[in-house]
Amino acid sequence: MLIPITYNFRNLLVRKTTTIMTALGVALTVAVMLGVGTLVEGLRTSLVAGGDPLHLIVMRQGSTAELVSIVSKEDFDVIKFSPGIAQLDGEPMASHEVISVVQLPLRDDPTSEANVSVRGLATMGIKLRHDVELIEGRWFTPGKREMVVGQGVHGKRANTDIGEKILYGRGDWEVVGVFSAGQSAFNSEIWVDVNLAGTDLGRGGSLSSVLVRAQDSAAAAALQNLVGDDQRLGLEAERESEYYAKQMVSADPVRYLGMFVAVIMAIGSCFAAMNTMFAAVANRAPEIRILRLLGFSRTSILASFMLESVLLSLLGGLLGCVLVLPLNGLEGRIGNFMTFAESTFQFRLTLDYVVGGLIFAATMGVMGGLLPAWLAARREVLQSLGDR
Amino acid sequence: MSASTAVSLKGVLKEYQRADYSVRALDHITLDIPSGQFFCLMGPSGSGKSTLLHLVAGIDRPTDGTVEVLGSAIGEMDDRSLARWRSQNIGYIFQSFNLVPVMTAAENVELPLLLTHLSKKERRERARSALEIVGLGDRMGHRPQQLSGGQEQRVAIARAIVTDPSIILADEPTGELDAQSATDVLTILETLNANHAKTIIMVTHDPRARQYAKESRYLDKGKMTEMPEIQ
């Protein structure tokens, strides 16, 4: 028979100060872990949302990003008329695009500049991104130096309001609209007319990449093989979802640093929990003795003190979740090592991370409580009795 | 050992080993305590009184000799069997009460019943009855710190009798009580012996306590001796 759980709850309440201090230590550890988690999850959502499984990005073989790829007009024509490409109004759903960057300062801090991706694309390129919608102004007019800015750039970077002008290529481009791309990474881009951008950048017909939509998953696989196997092209096709998933590497330094700090803090929290539980065991020696004398087994005593340690840590874990809650939905920015541009994303605290944080906290409780609980269970009934 | 003998000690020797010497706490004690007895064991500090009580409760084992309680040779039981046997047959009262401070009086009394198959309702009823026997039926929801020393000891007595054990072992039950509370506690023990047929073995320094017992013995340096005149 186990010792009632109310016994542990009340003991935690009685030792308010040590309970709060230990729980705070665990809370901060869980908060660091969840803070990093919300960043990684936000970035993952942003990148995954940008990838459609039926979309293929075609780039020069060996290119890791559109920015360093070259696909000629001739190659685009070959790809565009390949079998398996979906059609829209009788036109193949293929878009020849050019990617470059423009340096824009923060609106509130002109000294803080960052690269923003500028994507040159045609009308078909816009239609291919079915999650993208214009939320303000209008789309650019082909042949005019006009820009449409993503929601993640609009208002945050200088000169991104409608009517303002941005120096790009060979001259000033006027902002004429704002688009939303849901939670995807396109929100961090500026879109312009592909032909004018190619000319301004001196690329001629050799642009960066081609985006195509396959009729179905089998057609996408076949198209992927077709492009890769054609030696004349020297190109390779990759699923758009996989291409963006690879960009998660940008979050790796933050993730690893965060995890490293969380692990160091977790070790500290384990010792804090251990210290608290050692004190609890020492203070409650007479209680342990009477429980053993009444017939409670060593296992019951071990379980009771372990439970108390886990409860204490779970309290800290819950507090850690509460501490991180305000981050949920906040907008963050991170440099993307593959596109050399800044990506915006929203911190996302998911149920998985909350559950993970609580399991992490409980693990700290188990690690910290194991030795004190074991020592409590090993106490002999006679230990510390005076008169013999 | 006859059927009416509650406790029988034969040639019991108890030595504690220290780093470079040994302490003889009990020196070949032979003692029979009949069922229904109110037995008082007196003696100075360090005389071995509590050790004898621990041996009877089965929380310590003799170095030599045999201890039989209610017909069971408890020295031959393993720890688990001994714990179960003790919870059914022995009630233990300490000098320092040893109540769990975060539990109410009723919860403290219920503790031994958690090891039985009784339902929660039955446990609560038994706890109420035990507390009423010691005159604390109206203090069920009180925590130990809300009770006086005498009341705490009465809760400890209720806890000791709630499983209806045959034997109650009391280790200096009045040691931390004022005169009135000590009298109350001793009266309850006397009632339990007289009206509920409990065998009571009490270890004490208190000369007044001896007056409540039916039989008294004196222990000095681990040996049974004559009761000194001063007692």
Interface residues (C-beta under 8 A of the other chain):
Chain A: M1 I3 P4 T6 Y7 R10 N11 L13 V14 P286 E287 R289 I290 L291 R292 L293 L294 G295 F296 S297 V381 L382 L385 G386 D387 R388
Chain B: Y16 V23 A25 S45 G46 G48 K49 S50 T51 H54 A57 I59 D60 R80 A83 R84 R86 S87 Y92 F94 S96 N98 V100 P101 V102 M103 E107 L111 P112 L114 L115 D171 E172
